[in-house]
């Protein structure tokens, strides 16, 4: 299992994007506005600033989804 992406709600996309660009010392990988999305590289995982995110979300990548679901159910 690997961390793939973290999504963070950003009500003010421009302000949040500037904050993370300064904090990370990097420009965004991609910006889509609308719908209000900005992506940053975190060294193998992505930070997604999302105007529509409910709060914060963590995306995990797995090699075998069925085996992972079975393991989590047991």
NUGU-100207 format. One record per atom (N, C-alpha, C, O): residue number from 1; residue in one letter; atom name; x, y, z. Coordinates in steps of 0.001 Angstrom, whole numbers, plus 500000, padded with zeros to 6 digits. Example, Ala and Ser with C-alpha at 12.3 -4.5 7.8 and 13.67 -1.06 7.14 Angstrom:
// NUGU-100207
(pt 1,"a","N",(513190,494310,507800))
(pt 1,"a","CA",(512300,495500,507800))
(pt 1,"a","C",(513200,496700,507800))
(pt 1,"a","O",(514236,496681,508465))
(pt 2,"s","N",(512850,497750,507080))
(pt 2,"s","CA",(513670,498940,507140))
(pt 2,"s","C",(512900,500030,507870))
(pt 2,"s","O",(513409,501138,508039))
END
This chain:
// NUGU-100207
(pt 1,"x","N",(500858,498832,500000))
(pt 1,"x","CA",(500000,500000,500000))
(pt 1,"x","C",(500903,501229,500000))
(pt 1,"x","O",(501916,501267,500698))
(pt 2,"x","N",(500531,502214,499224))
(pt 2,"x","CA",(501339,503427,499116))
(pt 2,"x","C",(500448,504659,499157))
(pt 2,"x","O",(499334,504652,498633))
(pt 3,"x","N",(500940,505695,499773))
(pt 3,"x","CA",(500252,506976,499754))
(pt 3,"x","C",(500375,507556,498351))
(pt 3,"x","O",(501483,507716,497838))
(pt 4,"x","N",(499255,507866,497736))
(pt 4,"x","CA",(499232,508370,496366))
(pt 4,"x","C",(498913,509867,496339))
(pt 4,"x","O",(499558,510638,495628))
(pt 5,"x","N",(497915,510263,497122))
(pt 5,"x","CA",(497471,511652,497053))
(pt 5,"x","C",(496795,512052,498352))
(pt 5,"x","O",(496125,511241,498991))
(pt 6,"x","N",(496974,513294,498730))
(pt 6,"x","CA",(496263,513893,499851))
(pt 6,"x","C",(495470,515057,499280))
(pt 6,"x","O",(496027,515923,498605))
(pt 7,"x","N",(494172,515079,499548))
(pt 7,"x","CA",(493332,516185,499093))
(pt 7,"x","C",(492998,517061,500291))
(pt 7,"x","O",(492606,516566,501348))
(pt 8,"x","N",(493156,518356,500116))
(pt 8,"x","CA",(492880,519321,501176))
(pt 8,"x","C",(491904,520363,500656))
(pt 8,"x","O",(492095,520919,499575))
(pt 9,"x","N",(490862,520622,501429))
(pt 9,"x","CA",(489908,521661,501035))
(pt 9,"x","C",(490619,523008,501017))
(pt 9,"x","O",(491411,523313,501908))
(pt 10,"x","N",(490334,523799,500010))
(pt 10,"x","CA",(490919,525132,499874))
(pt 10,"x","C",(489830,526091,499414))
(pt 10,"x","O",(489537,526178,498222))
(pt 11,"x","N",(489242,526798,500342))
(pt 11,"x","CA",(488153,527709,499978))
(pt 11,"x","C",(488646,528866,499121))
(pt 11,"x","O",(487926,529326,498234))
(pt 12,"x","N",(489863,529344,499371))
(pt 12,"x","CA",(490483,530393,498553))
(pt 12,"x","C",(491646,529742,497815))
(pt 12,"x","O",(492759,529673,498337))
(pt 13,"x","N",(491388,529268,496606))
(pt 13,"x","CA",(492364,528474,495855))
(pt 13,"x","C",(493650,529251,495581))
(pt 13,"x","O",(494742,528694,495699))
(pt 14,"x","N",(493537,530515,495220))
(pt 14,"x","CA",(494724,531319,494946))
(pt 14,"x","C",(495600,531487,496174))
(pt 14,"x","O",(496823,531362,496098))
(pt 15,"x","N",(494975,531770,497297))
(pt 15,"x","CA",(495721,531951,498550))
(pt 15,"x","C",(496366,530645,498993))
(pt 15,"x","O",(497535,530633,499376))
(pt 16,"x","N",(495623,529552,498946))
(pt 16,"x","CA",(496158,528250,499349))
(pt 16,"x","C",(497287,527815,498422))
(pt 16,"x","O",(498300,527285,498878))
(pt 17,"x","N",(497114,528037,497123))
(pt 17,"x","CA",(498145,527670,496156))
(pt 17,"x","C",(499428,528453,496417))
(pt 17,"x","O",(500519,527883,496379))
(pt 18,"x","N",(499310,529745,496681))
(pt 18,"x","CA",(500488,530571,496980))
(pt 18,"x","C",(501160,530113,498269))
(pt 18,"x","O",(502388,530074,498349))
(pt 19,"x","N",(500363,529765,499278))
(pt 19,"x","CA",(500907,529291,500554))
(pt 19,"x","C",(501734,528024,500358))
(pt 19,"x","O",(502870,527942,500824))
(pt 20,"x","N",(501159,527032,499666))
(pt 20,"x","CA",(501874,525766,499473))
(pt 20,"x","C",(503046,525908,498510))
(pt 20,"x","O",(504054,525220,498672))
(pt 21,"x","N",(502943,526773,497521))
(pt 21,"x","CA",(504079,527013,496621))
(pt 21,"x","C",(505255,527571,497416))
(pt 21,"x","O",(506398,527167,497204))
(pt 22,"x","N",(504975,528496,498327))
(pt 22,"x","CA",(506026,529068,499168))
(pt 22,"x","C",(506560,528031,500156))
(pt 22,"x","O",(507772,527907,500330))
(pt 23,"x","N",(505668,527292,500798))
(pt 23,"x","CA",(506058,526281,501780))
(pt 23,"x","C",(506909,525182,501157))
(pt 23,"x","O",(507925,524781,501724))
(pt 24,"x","N",(506493,524696,499992))
(pt 24,"x","CA",(507182,523587,499332))
(pt 24,"x","C",(508333,524055,498450))
(pt 24,"x","O",(509176,523252,498049))
(pt 25,"x","N",(508372,525340,498149))
(pt 25,"x","CA",(509404,525853,497250))
(pt 25,"x","C",(509261,525316,495841))
(pt 25,"x","O",(510253,525075,495152))
(pt 26,"x","N",(508009,525128,495414))
(pt 26,"x","CA",(507751,524541,494092))
(pt 26,"x","C",(506463,525112,493520))
(pt 26,"x","O",(505538,525463,494252))
(pt 27,"x","N",(506427,525196,492211))
(pt 27,"x","CA",(505207,525608,491523))
(pt 27,"x","C",(504270,524408,491405))
(pt 27,"x","O",(504726,523266,491453))
(pt 28,"x","N",(502972,524649,491252))
(pt 28,"x","CA",(502030,523544,491073))
(pt 28,"x","C",(502355,522712,489828))
(pt 28,"x","O",(502870,523227,488836))
(pt 29,"x","N",(502042,521417,489907))
(pt 29,"x","CA",(502163,520535,488738))
(pt 29,"x","C",(501095,520868,487710))
(pt 29,"x","O",(501357,520871,486507))
(pt 30,"x","N",(499888,521149,488191))
(pt 30,"x","CA",(498759,521432,487300))
(pt 30,"x","C",(497714,522235,488059))
(pt 30,"x","O",(497559,522094,489272))
(pt 31,"x","N",(497003,523077,487324))
(pt 31,"x","CA",(495900,523854,487882))
(pt 31,"x","C",(494711,523722,486943))
(pt 31,"x","O",(494838,523912,485734))
(pt 32,"x","N",(493562,523396,487506))
(pt 32,"x","CA",(492314,523296,486745))
(pt 32,"x","C",(491279,524158,487467))
(pt 32,"x","O",(490715,523745,488480))
(pt 33,"x","N",(491037,525350,486940))
(pt 33,"x","CA",(490108,526253,487603))
(pt 33,"x","C",(489293,526992,486552))
(pt 33,"x","O",(489832,527902,485924))
(pt 34,"x","N",(488021,526656,486322))
(pt 34,"x","CA",(487277,525663,487069))
(pt 34,"x","C",(487712,524231,486750))
(pt 34,"x","O",(488311,523997,485701))
(pt 35,"x","N",(487432,523295,487609))
(pt 35,"x","CA",(486523,523298,488746))
(pt 35,"x","C",(487137,523714,490083))
(pt 35,"x","O",(486431,523694,491091))
(pt 36,"x","N",(488398,524084,490138))
(pt 36,"x","CA",(488994,524514,491398))
(pt 36,"x","C",(489942,523486,491979))
(pt 36,"x","O",(489796,523091,493136))
(pt 37,"x","N",(490925,523042,491179))
(pt 37,"x","CA",(491887,522022,491609))
(pt 37,"x","C",(493306,522499,491326))
(pt 37,"x","O",(493580,523054,490262))
(pt 38,"x","N",(494210,522280,492284))
(pt 38,"x","CA",(495634,522555,492103))
(pt 38,"x","C",(496401,521361,492660))
(pt 38,"x","O",(496124,520898,493766))
(pt 39,"x","N",(497374,520863,491880))
(pt 39,"x","CA",(498176,519710,492286))
(pt 39,"x","C",(499627,520116,492519))
(pt 39,"x","O",(500194,520891,491750))
(pt 40,"x","N",(500225,519584,493594))
(pt 40,"x","CA",(501649,519748,493889))
(pt 40,"x","C",(502272,518370,494039))
(pt 40,"x","O",(501599,517420,494439))
(pt 41,"x","N",(503554,518261,493718))
(pt 41,"x","CA",(504301,517018,493916))
(pt 41,"x","C",(504910,517028,495308))
(pt 41,"x","O",(505561,517996,495704))
(pt 42,"x","N",(504695,515940,496054))
(pt 42,"x","CA",(505269,515789,497389))
(pt 42,"x","C",(506342,514712,497387))
(pt 42,"x","O",(506512,514006,498381))
(pt 43,"x","N",(507062,514579,496289))
(pt 43,"x","CA",(508116,513570,496220))
(pt 43,"x","C",(507574,512159,496058))
(pt 43,"x","O",(507995,511241,496762))
(pt 44,"x","N",(506645,511990,495137))
(pt 44,"x","CA",(506077,510673,494870))
(pt 44,"x","C",(504591,510597,495161))
(pt 44,"x","O",(503895,509752,494598))
(pt 45,"x","N",(504099,511453,496021))
(pt 45,"x","CA",(502665,511570,496277))
(pt 45,"x","C",(502257,512979,495841))
(pt 45,"x","O",(503101,513857,495664))
(pt 46,"x","N",(500962,513176,495673))
(pt 46,"x","CA",(500469,514488,495256))
(pt 46,"x","C",(499682,515152,496382))
(pt 46,"x","O",(499005,514487,497167))
(pt 47,"x","N",(499786,516452,496441))
(pt 47,"x","CA",(498900,517265,497263))
(pt 47,"x","C",(497896,517891,496310))
(pt 47,"x","O",(498278,518570,495357))
(pt 48,"x","N",(496626,517666,496560))
(pt 48,"x","CA",(495544,518241,495765))
(pt 48,"x","C",(494829,519273,496618))
(pt 48,"x","O",(494276,518939,497666))
(pt 49,"x","N",(494835,520503,496185))
(pt 49,"x","CA",(494015,521544,496794))
(pt 49,"x","C",(492717,521575,496009))
(pt 49,"x","O",(492726,521738,494789))
(pt 50,"x","N",(491596,521418,496712))
(pt 50,"x","CA",(490309,521209,496051))
(pt 50,"x","C",(489246,522083,496699))
(pt 50,"x","O",(488945,521936,497884))
(pt 51,"x","N",(488685,522987,495920))
(pt 51,"x","CA",(487627,523858,496418))
(pt 51,"x","C",(486435,523032,496901))
(pt 51,"x","O",(485758,523439,497845))
(pt 52,"x","N",(486164,521889,496281))
(pt 52,"x","CA",(484988,521098,496613))
(pt 52,"x","C",(485217,519943,497569))
(pt 52,"x","O",(484282,519192,497846))
(pt 53,"x","N",(486423,519775,498080))
(pt 53,"x","CA",(486694,518653,498993))
(pt 53,"x","C",(485922,518859,500295))
(pt 53,"x","O",(485782,519991,500759))
(pt 54,"x","N",(485417,517763,500893))
(pt 54,"x","CA",(484659,517897,502137))
(pt 54,"x","C",(485527,518367,503303))
(pt 54,"x","O",(485044,519116,504151))
(pt 55,"x","N",(486754,517964,503369))
(pt 55,"x","CA",(487744,518407,504363))
(pt 55,"x","C",(489090,517947,503843))
(pt 55,"x","O",(489639,518558,502926))
(pt 56,"x","N",(489630,516884,504409))
(pt 56,"x","CA",(490875,516306,503898))
(pt 56,"x","C",(490620,514837,503571))
(pt 56,"x","O",(489892,514154,504291))
(pt 57,"x","N",(491221,514354,502484))
(pt 57,"x","CA",(491076,512965,502048))
(pt 57,"x","C",(492454,512398,501774))
(pt 57,"x","O",(493337,513108,501292))
(pt 58,"x","N",(492643,511122,502078))
(pt 58,"x","CA",(493898,510437,501780))
(pt 58,"x","C",(493597,509344,500769))
(pt 58,"x","O",(492688,508540,500971))
(pt 59,"x","N",(494360,509313,499680))
(pt 59,"x","CA",(494211,508299,498637))
(pt 59,"x","C",(495362,507314,498766))
(pt 59,"x","O",(496525,507719,498786))
(pt 60,"x","N",(495051,506025,498856))
(pt 60,"x","CA",(496061,504978,498948))
(pt 60,"x","C",(496024,504129,497691))
(pt 60,"x","O",(494946,503803,497195))
(pt 61,"x","N",(497176,503770,497175))
(pt 61,"x","CA",(497269,502892,496007))
(pt 61,"x","C",(497649,501493,496454))
(pt 61,"x","O",(498511,501331,497318))
(pt 62,"x","N",(497023,500491,495884))
(pt 62,"x","CA",(497325,499093,496202))
(pt 62,"x","C",(497525,498321,494906))
(pt 62,"x","O",(497000,498698,493858))
(pt 63,"x","N",(498293,497236,494989))
(pt 63,"x","CA",(498536,496402,493813))
(pt 63,"x","C",(497346,495519,493478))
(pt 63,"x","O",(497060,495279,492305))
(pt 64,"x","N",(496648,495033,494505))
(pt 64,"x","CA",(495541,494092,494298))
(pt 64,"x","C",(494372,494534,495173))
(pt 64,"x","O",(494356,494249,496371))
(pt 65,"x","N",(493403,495220,494593))
(pt 65,"x","CA",(492297,495769,495364))
(pt 65,"x","C",(491469,494682,496038))
(pt 65,"x","O",(491047,494853,497182))
(pt 66,"x","N",(491227,493565,495348))
(pt 66,"x","CA",(490422,492498,495940))
(pt 66,"x","C",(491100,491909,497165))
(pt 66,"x","O",(490446,491695,498186))
(pt 67,"x","N",(492389,491645,497087))
(pt 67,"x","CA",(493133,491095,498226))
(pt 67,"x","C",(493172,492099,499379))
(pt 67,"x","O",(493088,491713,500545))
(pt 68,"x","N",(493298,493358,499058))
(pt 68,"x","CA",(493343,494383,500101))
(pt 68,"x","C",(492000,494499,500803))
(pt 68,"x","O",(491951,494603,502029))
(pt 69,"x","N",(490914,494484,500047))
(pt 69,"x","CA",(489582,494536,500648))
(pt 69,"x","C",(489363,493318,501532))
(pt 69,"x","O",(488845,493448,502640))
(pt 70,"x","N",(489747,492150,501065))
(pt 70,"x","CA",(489604,490927,501862))
(pt 70,"x","C",(490403,491033,503158))
(pt 70,"x","O",(489910,490668,504225))
(pt 71,"x","N",(491626,491529,503067))
(pt 71,"x","CA",(492465,491677,504263))
(pt 71,"x","C",(491828,492654,505251))
(pt 71,"x","O",(491855,492412,506458))
(pt 72,"x","N",(491264,493740,504763))
(pt 72,"x","CA",(490638,494718,505643))
(pt 72,"x","C",(489362,494182,506287))
(pt 72,"x","O",(489018,494576,507402))
(pt 73,"x","N",(488673,493305,505607))
(pt 73,"x","CA",(487441,492722,506152))
(pt 73,"x","C",(487710,491658,507206))
(pt 73,"x","O",(486862,491410,508064))
(pt 74,"x","N",(488868,491033,507155))
(pt 74,"x","CA",(489147,489928,508096))
(pt 74,"x","C",(489622,490422,509440))
(pt 74,"x","O",(489895,489619,510332))
END
